[in-house]
Amino acid sequence: MYPARVLRRRVEAGEVVTGLLVTFHLWPGLVEIARRAGLDYIIVDREHGPHSDELTAEVCAVGRYLGFAVLIRPIDTDYSTVRRAVDLGSCGLLLPTVESAAELDRVRSTIRLPPRGKRRPGGHGNYWLKSFDRTAWRTEVEDDFLVLPQIESSAGLSKVEEIASHEITTAIAVGPYDLSADLGVCGEMEHPRLVEAENRIREAGLRAGKTMWHIGDPETLRARGFSFLCIGEPSVILEQAMRTTREAIR
């Protein structure tokens, strides 16, 4: 899985990596636009977005053709949900509201074939492989597959050390808005309570030898030392650019 391997190595090396979380408007050409813009990945948001299996599989296929990483955020971490996301041909998963290592144990079993797991492969995910023996599945898909568990609750925060150190965690991640709501400071993104929680998540990742995925203003995040960045949602970015242009010509 070449694009997953490239992205994973860059993340693990601490290089600056940028991407998009696509919630509202997804189409296959967005992959090419993101690649031409110099971004490194997109995440298809199926937790909050309306994206169908057919469209998601097509976007993942375009990523496969272009050597560009396409990940999926599923609506939950249940076996059938995660298995379906892998079958659609994704390079990895942004997992919402992870609250224990036990959840990641279940995900591990779901993304790996027997004897290491219990996934039954099929669909577009099969197109990653040149052959279908167990070694090919392990070396061409499973070993490079990215898993980003999001801490979005106080319960997850209390278990952040075990989540960050889990063997399938590629990078620890945060859901800043949901976490702020759970901490009682909804939408106050600079509130000390939220900043302290984010620092705690980041430090847990560092102790486990892993970086941290964060969504937000890229300049602010870089100033805080983050390198695995999600620069936003493309429709929101487009709206902001149009507003800036309108204001400039007036």
C-alpha positions in Angstrom: 0.0 0.0 0.0 2.4 2.6 -1.3 0.6 5.9 -0.3 0.0 4.5 3.2 3.6 3.5 3.5 4.9 6.9 2.4 2.5 8.8 4.7 3.3 6.6 7.7 7.1 7.0 7.3 6.8 10.8 7.0 4.5 10.9 10.1 6.9 8.7 12.1 9.9 10.8 11.0 8.2 13.9 12.4 8.0 15.6 9.0 5.4 18.3 8.5 2.4 16.5 7.0 -0.8 18.3 5.9 -4.3 17.1 4.9 -8.0 17.7 4.8 -11.0 16.3 6.7 -13.8 16.2 4.1 -17.2 16.4 5.7 -19.5 18.3 3.3 -18.6 18.1 -0.4 -16.6 15.0 -1.6 -15.9 14.2 -5.2 -13.2 12.2 -6.9 -11.5 15.2 -8.4 -10.8 16.6 -4.9 -8.1 14.0 -4.5 -6.3 15.4 -7.6 -6.8 19.0 -6.3 -5.3 18.1 -2.9 -2.4 16.4 -4.5 -1.7 19.3 -6.9 -1.9 21.7 -3.9 0.9 19.8 -2.2 -1.2 18.2 0.5 -0.4 14.7 1.8 -3.7 13.1 2.6 -7.5 13.5 2.9 -9.8 11.9 5.4 -13.3 11.0 4.2 -15.6 11.9 7.1 -18.3 9.3 7.3 -19.0 10.1 11.0 -20.6 13.4 10.1 -20.6 13.5 6.3 -23.2 12.0 3.9 -20.8 10.1 1.8 -22.0 6.8 0.2 -20.0 3.6 0.0 -19.9 4.0 -3.8 -18.5 7.5 -3.7 -16.0 6.7 -0.9 -14.7 3.6 -2.8 -14.3 5.7 -6.0 -12.3 8.4 -4.0 -10.1 5.7 -2.5 -9.5 4.3 -5.9 -8.4 7.7 -7.3 -6.0 7.9 -4.4 -4.7 4.5 -5.2 -4.1 5.5 -8.9 -2.3 8.7 -7.9 -0.4 7.3 -5.0 -2.2 9.6 -2.6 -3.3 8.6 0.9 -7.1 8.5 1.5 -8.2 7.6 5.0 -11.8 7.2 6.4 -13.3 8.4 9.6 -16.1 5.9 10.4 -19.1 6.6 12.5 -17.9 4.2 15.3 -15.4 1.5 16.0 -17.8 -1.5 15.7 -16.5 -4.6 13.8 -18.9 -4.2 10.8 -18.2 -0.5 10.5 -14.4 -0.8 10.6 -14.4 -3.9 8.3 -16.5 -2.0 5.7 -14.1 1.0 5.8 -11.1 -1.3 5.1 -13.0 -3.1 2.3 -13.7 0.3 0.6 -9.9 0.6 0.0 -8.8 3.2 2.6 -5.2 3.7 3.7 -6.2 4.0 7.3 -8.7 5.2 9.9 -9.4 8.3 12.0 -11.3 6.6 14.8 -13.9 8.8 16.7 -14.2 8.9 20.5 -11.8 6.1 21.5 -12.0 5.6 25.2 -9.9 2.5 26.0 -7.3 0.1 24.7 -10.0 -2.6 24.6 -11.6 -0.7 21.7 -8.3 -0.8 19.8 -8.0 -4.5 20.5 -11.3 -4.9 18.7 -10.1 -2.7 15.8 -6.9 -4.7 15.6 -8.8 -7.9 15.2 -11.0 -6.2 12.6 -8.2 -4.9 10.3 -6.1 -8.0 10.3 -6.7 -11.4 8.8 -6.5 -14.7 10.7 -4.6 -15.8 12.6 -3.8 -12.3 13.9 -7.4 -11.1 13.5 -10.7 -12.1 12.1 -11.3 -9.8 9.2 -13.0 -11.3 6.1 -11.5 -9.3 3.1 -13.4 -8.2 0.0 -14.4 -5.3 -2.2 -12.2 -2.5 -3.4 -9.6 -3.2 -0.6 -8.5 -6.3 -2.5 -7.1 -4.1 -5.3 -4.2 -3.1 -3.1 -2.7 -6.6 -3.5 -0.7 -8.3 -6.2 -1.6 -11.7 -4.7 -4.0 -13.0 -2.0 -1.8 -15.0 0.2 -1.4 -14.2 3.9 2.1 -12.7 3.5 0.8 -10.2 0.9 -2.0 -9.1 3.2 0.4 -8.5 6.0 3.2 -6.7 4.1 1.1 -4.8 1.5 -1.9 -3.7 3.7 -1.8 -4.4 7.4 1.8 -3.3 8.2 1.3 0.1 6.6 -2.3 0.7 7.6 -2.7 4.0 9.7 -4.8 4.1 12.8 -5.4 7.5 14.5 -7.6 7.1 17.6 -9.2 10.4 18.6 -9.5 11.5 22.2 -12.8 13.3 22.4 -14.0 12.7 25.9 -12.9 12.8 29.6 -13.2 9.0 29.5 -10.7 8.8 26.7 -8.5 11.4 28.3 -8.3 9.2 31.4 -7.0 6.3 29.3 -4.8 8.3 27.0 -1.6 6.5 28.0 -2.9 3.0 27.1 -4.5 4.4 23.9 -1.3 6.1 22.7 0.9 3.1 23.5 -1.3 0.6 21.8 0.5 -1.3 19.0 -1.9 -0.2 16.2 -1.9 3.5 17.1 0.1 5.2 14.4 -0.4 8.7 16.0 -2.6 9.8 18.8 -5.3 12.2 17.7 -7.6 14.8 19.3 -11.2 15.8 18.5 -10.9 19.4 19.9 -14.5 20.5 19.6 -16.1 17.4 21.1 -13.4 17.3 23.8 -14.1 21.0 24.6 -17.8 20.2 25.0 -17.1 17.2 27.2 -14.8 19.3 29.4 -17.5 22.0 29.8 -15.9 24.6 27.7 -17.7 24.0 24.4 -16.1 25.9 21.5 -13.6 27.8 23.7 -10.6 26.5 21.8 -8.1 28.5 23.8 -9.6 27.7 27.2 -6.8 26.5 29.6 -8.8 23.4 30.4 -8.8 22.3 26.8 -5.2 23.4 26.1 -4.1 21.4 29.2 -6.0 18.3 27.9 -4.4 18.6 24.5 -1.0 18.9 26.0 -1.7 15.8 28.1 -2.7 13.9 24.9 0.4 15.1 23.1 2.7 14.1 26.0 1.2 10.7 26.2 2.0 10.3 22.5 5.5 11.4 22.9 6.1 9.0 25.7 4.9 6.2 23.4 7.2 7.5 20.7 4.3 8.8 18.6 3.3 12.1 17.2 -0.1 13.8 17.5 -2.7 14.5 14.8 -4.5 17.8 15.2 -7.0 19.8 13.2 -7.1 23.6 13.3 -5.3 26.7 12.0 -2.1 25.4 10.6 0.0 28.4 11.5 -1.1 28.3 15.1 -0.5 24.5 15.3 2.9 24.8 13.8 3.8 27.5 16.3 2.8 25.1 19.0 5.1 22.5 17.5 2.6 20.1 15.9 3.7 18.5 12.6 0.8 16.1 11.7 -1.7 18.7 10.6 -5.3 18.8 9.3 -5.7 22.2 7.8 -9.5 22.0 7.8 -12.6 21.1 5.8 -12.3 22.1 2.1 -15.7 23.8 1.9 -14.9 25.9 4.9 -11.5 26.8 3.4 -13.2 27.8 0.1 -15.7 30.0 1.9 -13.0 31.7 3.8 -11.0 32.3 0.6 -14.0 33.7 -1.1 -14.7 36.0 1.8 -11.1 37.2 1.8 -11.2 37.9 -1.9 -14.5 39.8 -1.6 -13.2 41.9 1.2 -10.0 42.6 -0.7 -11.7 43.9 -3.9 -14.0 46.1 -1.9 
